């Protein structure tokens, strides 16, 4: 399984947004079992990007 086009564009957008707020991206991972992209930024920010390109913070 590969990331979708929507996920590709959204991941660049989210990483750019994090960079604008001076947050370093510590981990960027595509889970081929669930099809989700996981981004860990800074010390506490966690973002999940679903197959449809929608993203959300994990608390």
N, CA, C, O and CB atoms as a CASP TS submission, in Angstrom:
PFRMAT TS
TARGET T0000
AUTHOR 0000-0000-0000
METHOD Language model
MODEL 1
PARENT N/A
ATOM      1  N   UNK     1       0.851  -1.172   0.000  1.00  0.00           N
ATOM      2  CA  UNK     1       0.000   0.000   0.000  1.00  0.00           C
ATOM      3  C   UNK     1       0.899   1.238   0.000  1.00  0.00           C
ATOM      4  O   UNK     1       1.911   1.277   0.700  1.00  0.00           O
ATOM      5  CB  UNK     1      -0.970  -0.004   1.228  1.00  0.00           C
ATOM      6  N   UNK     2       0.532   2.219  -0.769  1.00  0.00           N
ATOM      7  CA  UNK     2       1.262   3.477  -0.859  1.00  0.00           C
ATOM      8  C   UNK     2       0.383   4.633  -0.389  1.00  0.00           C
ATOM      9  O   UNK     2      -0.842   4.520  -0.397  1.00  0.00           O
ATOM     10  CB  UNK     2       1.747   3.720  -2.301  1.00  0.00           C
ATOM     11  N   UNK     3       1.002   5.752   0.024  1.00  0.00           N
ATOM     12  CA  UNK     3       0.199   6.921   0.400  1.00  0.00           C
ATOM     13  C   UNK     3      -0.596   7.441  -0.799  1.00  0.00           C
ATOM     14  O   UNK     3      -0.166   7.319  -1.946  1.00  0.00           O
ATOM     15  CB  UNK     3       1.103   8.038   0.963  1.00  0.00           C
ATOM     16  N   UNK     4      -1.752   8.018  -0.515  1.00  0.00           N
ATOM     17  CA  UNK     4      -2.581   8.589  -1.573  1.00  0.00           C
ATOM     18  C   UNK     4      -2.051   9.977  -1.948  1.00  0.00           C
ATOM     19  O   UNK     4      -1.238  10.562  -1.231  1.00  0.00           O
ATOM     20  CB  UNK     4      -4.069   8.671  -1.124  1.00  0.00           C
ATOM     21  N   UNK     5      -2.521  10.481  -3.069  1.00  0.00           N
ATOM     22  CA  UNK     5      -2.147  11.825  -3.498  1.00  0.00           C
ATOM     23  C   UNK     5      -2.576  12.863  -2.463  1.00  0.00           C
ATOM     24  O   UNK     5      -1.842  13.811  -2.183  1.00  0.00           O
ATOM     25  CB  UNK     5      -2.772  12.145  -4.864  1.00  0.00           C
ATOM     26  N   UNK     6      -3.763  12.679  -1.901  1.00  0.00           N
ATOM     27  CA  UNK     6      -4.254  13.602  -0.880  1.00  0.00           C
ATOM     28  C   UNK     6      -3.335  13.593   0.334  1.00  0.00           C
ATOM     29  O   UNK     6      -3.032  14.649   0.889  1.00  0.00           O
ATOM     30  CB  UNK     6      -5.689  13.238  -0.464  1.00  0.00           C
ATOM     31  N   UNK     7      -2.891  12.417   0.749  1.00  0.00           N
ATOM     32  CA  UNK     7      -1.978  12.323   1.882  1.00  0.00           C
ATOM     33  C   UNK     7      -0.641  13.008   1.576  1.00  0.00           C
ATOM     34  O   UNK     7      -0.066  13.668   2.442  1.00  0.00           O
ATOM     35  CB  UNK     7      -1.746  10.852   2.252  1.00  0.00           C
ATOM     36  N   UNK     8      -0.161  12.852   0.366  1.00  0.00           N
ATOM     37  CA  UNK     8       1.102  13.488  -0.007  1.00  0.00           C
ATOM     38  C   UNK     8       1.021  14.999   0.125  1.00  0.00           C
ATOM     39  O   UNK     8       1.887  15.615   0.746  1.00  0.00           O
ATOM     40  CB  UNK     8       1.486  13.111  -1.433  1.00  0.00           C
ATOM     41  N   UNK     9      -0.009  15.601  -0.452  1.00  0.00           N
ATOM     42  CA  UNK     9      -0.160  17.053  -0.382  1.00  0.00           C
ATOM     43  C   UNK     9      -0.380  17.520   1.050  1.00  0.00           C
ATOM     44  O   UNK     9       0.187  18.531   1.466  1.00  0.00           O
ATOM     45  CB  UNK     9      -1.320  17.508  -1.261  1.00  0.00           C
ATOM     46  N   UNK    10      -1.197  16.795   1.807  1.00  0.00           N
ATOM     47  CA  UNK    10      -1.482  17.182   3.183  1.00  0.00           C
ATOM     48  C   UNK    10      -0.251  17.063   4.062  1.00  0.00           C
ATOM     49  O   UNK    10      -0.034  17.907   4.932  1.00  0.00           O
ATOM     50  CB  UNK    10      -2.603  16.333   3.747  1.00  0.00           C
ATOM     51  N   UNK    11       0.561  16.034   3.855  1.00  0.00           N
ATOM     52  CA  UNK    11       1.757  15.876   4.679  1.00  0.00           C
ATOM     53  C   UNK    11       2.742  17.021   4.451  1.00  0.00           C
ATOM     54  O   UNK    11       3.379  17.486   5.396  1.00  0.00           O
ATOM     55  CB  UNK    11       2.433  14.534   4.382  1.00  0.00           C
ATOM     56  N   UNK    12       2.872  17.474   3.215  1.00  0.00           N
ATOM     57  CA  UNK    12       3.747  18.627   2.943  1.00  0.00           C
ATOM     58  C   UNK    12       3.170  19.870   3.618  1.00  0.00           C
ATOM     59  O   UNK    12       3.909  20.649   4.221  1.00  0.00           O
ATOM     60  CB  UNK    12       3.905  18.862   1.403  1.00  0.00           C
ATOM     61  N   UNK    13       1.871  20.055   3.519  1.00  0.00           N
ATOM     62  CA  UNK    13       1.213  21.206   4.147  1.00  0.00           C
ATOM     63  C   UNK    13       1.427  21.199   5.660  1.00  0.00           C
ATOM     64  O   UNK    13       1.794  22.221   6.241  1.00  0.00           O
ATOM     65  CB  UNK    13      -0.295  21.204   3.826  1.00  0.00           C
ATOM     66  N   UNK    14       1.200  20.054   6.297  1.00  0.00           N
ATOM     67  CA  UNK    14       1.332  19.958   7.755  1.00  0.00           C
ATOM     68  C   UNK    14       2.781  20.179   8.181  1.00  0.00           C
ATOM     69  O   UNK    14       3.032  20.895   9.150  1.00  0.00           O
ATOM     70  CB  UNK    14       0.835  18.585   8.254  1.00  0.00           C
ATOM     71  N   UNK    15       3.732  19.580   7.480  1.00  0.00           N
ATOM     72  CA  UNK    15       5.145  19.767   7.821  1.00  0.00           C
ATOM     73  C   UNK    15       5.558  21.225   7.651  1.00  0.00           C
ATOM     74  O   UNK    15       6.321  21.745   8.465  1.00  0.00           O
ATOM     75  CB  UNK    15       6.033  18.863   6.952  1.00  0.00           C
ATOM     76  N   UNK    16       5.067  21.893   6.608  1.00  0.00           N
ATOM     77  CA  UNK    16       5.359  23.309   6.413  1.00  0.00           C
ATOM     78  C   UNK    16       4.755  24.145   7.531  1.00  0.00           C
ATOM     79  O   UNK    16       5.398  25.067   8.033  1.00  0.00           O
ATOM     80  CB  UNK    16       4.833  23.784   5.056  1.00  0.00           C
ATOM     81  N   UNK    17       3.528  23.831   7.925  1.00  0.00           N
ATOM     82  CA  UNK    17       2.870  24.545   9.004  1.00  0.00           C
ATOM     83  C   UNK    17       3.652  24.377  10.309  1.00  0.00           C
ATOM     84  O   UNK    17       3.853  25.347  11.040  1.00  0.00           O
ATOM     85  CB  UNK    17       1.424  24.049   9.173  1.00  0.00           C
ATOM     86  N   UNK    18       4.087  23.166  10.597  1.00  0.00           N
ATOM     87  CA  UNK    18       4.877  22.920  11.803  1.00  0.00           C
ATOM     88  C   UNK    18       6.187  23.688  11.763  1.00  0.00           C
ATOM     89  O   UNK    18       6.620  24.241  12.774  1.00  0.00           O
ATOM     90  CB  UNK    18       5.151  21.427  11.969  1.00  0.00           C
ATOM     91  N   UNK    19       6.810  23.722  10.610  1.00  0.00           N
ATOM     92  CA  UNK    19       8.065  24.451  10.440  1.00  0.00           C
ATOM     93  C   UNK    19       7.868  25.947  10.656  1.00  0.00           C
ATOM     94  O   UNK    19       8.722  26.609  11.246  1.00  0.00           O
ATOM     95  CB  UNK    19       8.645  24.194   9.047  1.00  0.00           C
ATOM     96  N   UNK    20       6.752  26.478  10.184  1.00  0.00           N
ATOM     97  CA  UNK    20       6.461  27.902  10.378  1.00  0.00           C
ATOM     98  C   UNK    20       6.347  28.264  11.862  1.00  0.00           C
ATOM     99  O   UNK    20       6.619  29.400  12.249  1.00  0.00           O
ATOM    100  CB  UNK    20       5.165  28.276   9.654  1.00  0.00           C
ATOM    101  N   UNK    21       5.946  27.294  12.690  1.00  0.00           N
ATOM    102  CA  UNK    21       5.836  27.499  14.138  1.00  0.00           C
ATOM    103  C   UNK    21       7.066  26.995  14.874  1.00  0.00           C
ATOM    104  O   UNK    21       7.030  26.786  16.087  1.00  0.00           O
ATOM    105  CB  UNK    21       4.595  26.802  14.677  1.00  0.00           C
ATOM    106  N   UNK    22       8.168  26.797  14.132  1.00  0.00           N
ATOM    107  CA  UNK    22       9.454  26.382  14.692  1.00  0.00           C
ATOM    108  C   UNK    22       9.374  25.063  15.460  1.00  0.00           C
ATOM    109  O   UNK    22       9.991  24.906  16.513  1.00  0.00           O
ATOM    110  CB  UNK    22       9.981  27.462  15.603  1.00  0.00           C
ATOM    111  N   UNK    23       8.611  24.126  14.920  1.00  0.00           N
ATOM    112  CA  UNK    23       8.530  22.773  15.481  1.00  0.00           C
ATOM    113  C   UNK    23       9.304  21.834  14.580  1.00  0.00           C
ATOM    114  O   UNK    23       9.063  21.794  13.374  1.00  0.00           O
ATOM    115  CB  UNK    23       7.048  22.302  15.633  1.00  0.00           C
ATOM    116  N   UNK    24      10.214  21.091  15.140  1.00  0.00           N
ATOM    117  CA  UNK    24      10.960  20.132  14.335  1.00  0.00           C
ATOM    118  C   UNK    24      10.150  18.849  14.183  1.00  0.00           C
ATOM    119  O   UNK    24       9.472  18.416  15.115  1.00  0.00           O
ATOM    120  CB  UNK    24      12.338  19.834  14.971  1.00  0.00           C
ATOM    121  N   UNK    25      10.225  18.259  13.019  1.00  0.00           N
ATOM    122  CA  UNK    25       9.551  16.989  12.772  1.00  0.00           C
ATOM    123  C   UNK    25      10.517  15.886  13.219  1.00  0.00           C
ATOM    124  O   UNK    25      11.568  15.680  12.612  1.00  0.00           O
ATOM    125  CB  UNK    25       9.136  16.828  11.241  1.00  0.00           C
ATOM    126  N   UNK    26      10.145  15.193  14.278  1.00  0.00           N
ATOM    127  CA  UNK    26      11.000  14.173  14.865  1.00  0.00           C
ATOM    128  C   UNK    26      10.792  12.812  14.196  1.00  0.00           C
ATOM    129  O   UNK    26      11.732  12.033  14.037  1.00  0.00           O
ATOM    130  CB  UNK    26      10.736  14.067  16.362  1.00  0.00           C
ATOM    131  N   UNK    27       9.553  12.543  13.812  1.00  0.00           N
ATOM    132  CA  UNK    27       9.228  11.244  13.213  1.00  0.00           C
ATOM    133  C   UNK    27       8.168  11.432  12.146  1.00  0.00           C
ATOM    134  O   UNK    27       7.167  12.115  12.365  1.00  0.00           O
ATOM    135  CB  UNK    27       8.744  10.238  14.289  1.00  0.00           C
ATOM    136  N   UNK    28       8.387  10.827  10.999  1.00  0.00           N
ATOM    137  CA  UNK    28       7.423  10.844   9.896  1.00  0.00           C
ATOM    138  C   UNK    28       7.304   9.397   9.430  1.00  0.00           C
ATOM    139  O   UNK    28       8.278   8.825   8.941  1.00  0.00           O
ATOM    140  CB  UNK    28       7.873  11.821   8.708  1.00  0.00           C
ATOM    141  N   UNK    29       6.118   8.798   9.576  1.00  0.00           N
ATOM    142  CA  UNK    29       5.985   7.379   9.275  1.00  0.00           C
ATOM    143  C   UNK    29       4.687   7.082   8.558  1.00  0.00           C
ATOM    144  O   UNK    29       3.628   7.586   8.931  1.00  0.00           O
ATOM    145  CB  UNK    29       6.069   6.562  10.542  1.00  0.00           C
ATOM    146  N   UNK    30       4.775   6.257   7.522  1.00  0.00           N
ATOM    147  CA  UNK    30       3.592   5.749   6.838  1.00  0.00           C
ATOM    148  C   UNK    30       3.363   4.325   7.317  1.00  0.00           C
ATOM    149  O   UNK    30       4.236   3.468   7.180  1.00  0.00           O
ATOM    150  CB  UNK    30       3.754   5.808   5.277  1.00  0.00           C
ATOM    151  N   UNK    31       2.190   4.075   7.876  1.00  0.00           N
ATOM    152  CA  UNK    31       1.841   2.744   8.360  1.00  0.00           C
ATOM    153  C   UNK    31       1.116   2.010   7.237  1.00  0.00           C
ATOM    154  O   UNK    31      -0.030   2.330   6.923  1.00  0.00           O
ATOM    155  CB  UNK    31       0.956   2.817   9.654  1.00  0.00           C
ATOM    156  N   UNK    32       1.776   1.035   6.636  1.00  0.00           N
ATOM    157  CA  UNK    32       1.161   0.341   5.496  1.00  0.00           C
ATOM    158  C   UNK    32       0.056  -0.618   5.916  1.00  0.00           C
ATOM    159  O   UNK    32      -0.686  -1.116   5.069  1.00  0.00           O
ATOM    160  CB  UNK    32       2.216  -0.420   4.725  1.00  0.00           C
ATOM    161  N   UNK    33      -0.063  -0.880   7.202  1.00  0.00           N
ATOM    162  CA  UNK    33      -1.158  -1.723   7.683  1.00  0.00           C
ATOM    163  C   UNK    33      -2.464  -0.931   7.774  1.00  0.00           C
ATOM    164  O   UNK    33      -3.521  -1.425   7.382  1.00  0.00           O
ATOM    165  CB  UNK    33      -0.808  -2.322   9.053  1.00  0.00           C
ATOM    166  N   UNK    34      -2.387   0.308   8.295  1.00  0.00           N
ATOM    167  CA  UNK    34      -3.596   1.132   8.434  1.00  0.00           C
ATOM    168  C   UNK    34      -3.756   2.139   7.303  1.00  0.00           C
ATOM    169  O   UNK    34      -4.855   2.648   7.078  1.00  0.00           O
ATOM    170  CB  UNK    34      -3.572   1.866   9.755  1.00  0.00           C
ATOM    171  N   UNK    35      -2.665   2.433   6.586  1.00  0.00           N
ATOM    172  CA  UNK    35      -2.716   3.410   5.502  1.00  0.00           C
ATOM    173  C   UNK    35      -2.670   4.844   5.985  1.00  0.00           C
ATOM    174  O   UNK    35      -3.013   5.755   5.231  1.00  0.00           O
ATOM    175  CB  UNK    35      -3.950   3.205   4.694  1.00  0.00           C
ATOM    176  N   UNK    36      -2.250   5.072   7.237  1.00  0.00           N
ATOM    177  CA  UNK    36      -2.190   6.415   7.794  1.00  0.00           C
ATOM    178  C   UNK    36      -0.741   6.896   7.878  1.00  0.00           C
ATOM    179  O   UNK    36       0.195   6.108   8.009  1.00  0.00           O
ATOM    180  CB  UNK    36      -2.848   6.449   9.182  1.00  0.00           C
ATOM    181  N   UNK    37      -0.596   8.216   7.796  1.00  0.00           N
ATOM    182  CA  UNK    37       0.700   8.853   8.009  1.00  0.00           C
ATOM    183  C   UNK    37       0.698   9.416   9.424  1.00  0.00           C
ATOM    184  O   UNK    37      -0.266  10.047   9.857  1.00  0.00           O
ATOM    185  CB  UNK    37       0.981   9.980   6.939  1.00  0.00           C
ATOM    186  N   UNK    38       1.795   9.176  10.135  1.00  0.00           N
ATOM    187  CA  UNK    38       1.944   9.638  11.507  1.00  0.00           C
ATOM    188  C   UNK    38       3.114  10.608  11.560  1.00  0.00           C
ATOM    189  O   UNK    38       4.202  10.299  11.075  1.00  0.00           O
ATOM    190  CB  UNK    38       2.159   8.445  12.488  1.00  0.00           C
ATOM    191  N   UNK    39       2.894  11.789  12.152  1.00  0.00           N
ATOM    192  CA  UNK    39       3.940  12.788  12.301  1.00  0.00           C
ATOM    193  C   UNK    39       4.052  13.147  13.781  1.00  0.00           C
ATOM    194  O   UNK    39       3.064  13.509  14.420  1.00  0.00           O
ATOM    195  CB  UNK    39       3.643  14.055  11.432  1.00  0.00           C
ATOM    196  N   UNK    40       5.259  13.041  14.312  1.00  0.00           N
ATOM    197  CA  UNK    40       5.544  13.466  15.684  1.00  0.00           C
ATOM    198  C   UNK    40       6.449  14.677  15.591  1.00  0.00           C
ATOM    199  O   UNK    40       7.530  14.606  15.007  1.00  0.00           O
ATOM    200  CB  UNK    40       6.208  12.314  16.536  1.00  0.00           C
ATOM    201  N   UNK    41       6.006  15.806  16.171  1.00  0.00           N
ATOM    202  CA  UNK    41       6.755  17.059  16.048  1.00  0.00           C
ATOM    203  C   UNK    41       6.996  17.675  17.416  1.00  0.00           C
ATOM    204  O   UNK    41       6.157  17.593  18.313  1.00  0.00           O
ATOM    205  CB  UNK    41       6.007  18.053  15.146  1.00  0.00           C
ATOM    206  N   UNK    42       8.161  18.291  17.553  1.00  0.00           N
ATOM    207  CA  UNK    42       8.498  18.917  18.828  1.00  0.00           C
ATOM    208  C   UNK    42       8.574  17.876  19.917  1.00  0.00           C
ATOM    209  O   UNK    42       9.092  16.779  19.710  1.00  0.00           O
ATOM    210  CB  UNK    42       7.477  19.993  19.195  1.00  0.00           C
ATOM    211  N   UNK    43       8.055  18.224  21.081  1.00  0.00           N
ATOM    212  CA  UNK    43       8.081  17.283  22.198  1.00  0.00           C
ATOM    213  C   UNK    43       6.723  16.660  22.486  1.00  0.00           C
ATOM    214  O   UNK    43       6.634  15.672  23.214  1.00  0.00           O
ATOM    215  CB  UNK    43       8.582  17.974  23.432  1.00  0.00           C
ATOM    216  N   UNK    44       5.656  17.236  21.912  1.00  0.00           N
ATOM    217  CA  UNK    44       4.342  16.708  22.273  1.00  0.00           C
ATOM    218  C   UNK    44       3.313  16.672  21.154  1.00  0.00           C
ATOM    219  O   UNK    44       2.247  16.083  21.337  1.00  0.00           O
ATOM    220  CB  UNK    44       3.800  17.502  23.372  1.00  0.00           C
ATOM    221  N   UNK    45       3.583  17.271  20.011  1.00  0.00           N
ATOM    222  CA  UNK    45       2.592  17.311  18.943  1.00  0.00           C
ATOM    223  C   UNK    45       2.589  16.023  18.134  1.00  0.00           C
ATOM    224  O   UNK    45       3.632  15.546  17.686  1.00  0.00           O
ATOM    225  CB  UNK    45       2.852  18.497  18.029  1.00  0.00           C
ATOM    226  N   UNK    46       1.401  15.474  17.959  1.00  0.00           N
ATOM    227  CA  UNK    46       1.236  14.270  17.164  1.00  0.00           C
ATOM    228  C   UNK    46       0.111  14.503  16.165  1.00  0.00           C
ATOM    229  O   UNK    46      -0.969  14.971  16.529  1.00  0.00           O
ATOM    230  CB  UNK    46       0.943  13.035  18.064  1.00  0.00           C
ATOM    231  N   UNK    47       0.372  14.174  14.906  1.00  0.00           N
ATOM    232  CA  UNK    47      -0.609  14.388  13.838  1.00  0.00           C
ATOM    233  C   UNK    47      -0.780  13.083  13.074  1.00  0.00           C
ATOM    234  O   UNK    47       0.192  12.383  12.789  1.00  0.00           O
ATOM    235  CB  UNK    47      -0.165  15.544  12.877  1.00  0.00           C
ATOM    236  N   UNK    48      -2.027  12.765  12.748  1.00  0.00           N
ATOM    237  CA  UNK    48      -2.334  11.604  11.916  1.00  0.00           C
ATOM    238  C   UNK    48      -3.040  12.104  10.659  1.00  0.00           C
ATOM    239  O   UNK    48      -3.962  12.916  10.731  1.00  0.00           O
ATOM    240  CB  UNK    48      -3.219  10.558  12.689  1.00  0.00           C
ATOM    241  N   UNK    49      -2.594  11.606   9.509  1.00  0.00           N
ATOM    242  CA  UNK    49      -3.221  11.955   8.227  1.00  0.00           C
ATOM    243  C   UNK    49      -3.858  10.692   7.668  1.00  0.00           C
ATOM    244  O   UNK    49      -3.169   9.709   7.395  1.00  0.00           O
ATOM    245  CB  UNK    49      -2.176  12.566   7.209  1.00  0.00           C
ATOM    246  N   UNK    50      -5.175  10.723   7.499  1.00  0.00           N
ATOM    247  CA  UNK    50      -5.902   9.551   7.009  1.00  0.00           C
ATOM    248  C   UNK    50      -5.810   9.444   5.488  1.00  0.00           C
ATOM    249  O   UNK    50      -5.280  10.339   4.830  1.00  0.00           O
ATOM    250  CB  UNK    50      -7.374   9.614   7.445  1.00  0.00           C
ATOM    251  N   UNK    51      -6.316   8.369   4.943  1.00  0.00           N
ATOM    252  CA  UNK    51      -6.226   8.093   3.506  1.00  0.00           C
ATOM    253  C   UNK    51      -6.902   9.165   2.655  1.00  0.00           C
ATOM    254  O   UNK    51      -6.500   9.391   1.513  1.00  0.00           O
ATOM    255  CB  UNK    51      -6.844   6.745   3.201  1.00  0.00           C
ATOM    256  N   UNK    52      -7.924   9.827   3.198  1.00  0.00           N
ATOM    257  CA  UNK    52      -8.630  10.857   2.425  1.00  0.00           C
ATOM    258  C   UNK    52      -7.949  12.225   2.507  1.00  0.00           C
ATOM    259  O   UNK    52      -8.448  13.200   1.944  1.00  0.00           O
ATOM    260  CB  UNK    52     -10.064  10.974   2.914  1.00  0.00           C
ATOM    261  N   UNK    53      -6.811  12.302   3.207  1.00  0.00           N
ATOM    262  CA  UNK    53      -6.060  13.541   3.300  1.00  0.00           C
ATOM    263  C   UNK    53      -6.445  14.430   4.470  1.00  0.00           C
ATOM    264  O   UNK    53      -5.852  15.493   4.656  1.00  0.00           O
ATOM    265  CB  UNK    53      -6.222  14.298   2.053  1.00  0.00           C
ATOM    266  N   UNK    54      -7.426  14.017   5.262  1.00  0.00           N
ATOM    267  CA  UNK    54      -7.814  14.806   6.430  1.00  0.00           C
ATOM    268  C   UNK    54      -6.834  14.514   7.559  1.00  0.00           C
ATOM    269  O   UNK    54      -6.413  13.374   7.753  1.00  0.00           O
ATOM    270  CB  UNK    54      -9.282  14.489   6.868  1.00  0.00           C
ATOM    271  N   UNK    55      -6.480  15.554   8.295  1.00  0.00           N
ATOM    272  CA  UNK    55      -5.522  15.379   9.373  1.00  0.00           C
ATOM    273  C   UNK    55      -6.133  15.820  10.690  1.00  0.00           C
ATOM    274  O   UNK    55      -7.076  16.611  10.737  1.00  0.00           O
ATOM    275  CB  UNK    55      -4.237  16.160   9.090  1.00  0.00           C
ATOM    276  N   UNK    56      -5.556  15.274  11.769  1.00  0.00           N
ATOM    277  CA  UNK    56      -6.037  15.605  13.105  1.00  0.00           C
ATOM    278  C   UNK    56      -4.896  15.467  14.100  1.00  0.00           C
ATOM    279  O   UNK    56      -3.957  14.697  13.896  1.00  0.00           O
ATOM    280  CB  UNK    56      -7.226  14.700  13.507  1.00  0.00           C
ATOM    281  N   UNK    57      -4.999  16.226  15.173  1.00  0.00           N
ATOM    282  CA  UNK    57      -4.048  16.094  16.265  1.00  0.00           C
ATOM    283  C   UNK    57      -4.461  14.918  17.142  1.00  0.00           C
ATOM    284  O   UNK    57      -5.649  14.628  17.290  1.00  0.00           O
ATOM    285  CB  UNK    57      -3.966  17.404  17.093  1.00  0.00           C
ATOM    286  N   UNK    58      -3.483  14.254  17.716  1.00  0.00           N
ATOM    287  CA  UNK    58      -3.727  13.209  18.710  1.00  0.00           C
ATOM    288  C   UNK    58      -3.388  13.817  20.068  1.00  0.00           C
ATOM    289  O   UNK    58      -2.301  14.364  20.255  1.00  0.00           O
ATOM    290  CB  UNK    58      -2.870  11.897  18.420  1.00  0.00           C
ATOM    291  N   UNK    59      -4.302  13.722  20.994  1.00  0.00           N
ATOM    292  CA  UNK    59      -4.078  14.298  22.330  1.00  0.00           C
ATOM    293  C   UNK    59      -3.570  13.258  23.289  1.00  0.00           C
ATOM    294  O   UNK    59      -3.326  13.561  24.456  1.00  0.00           O
ATOM    295  CB  UNK    59      -5.357  14.917  22.876  1.00  0.00           C
TER
END
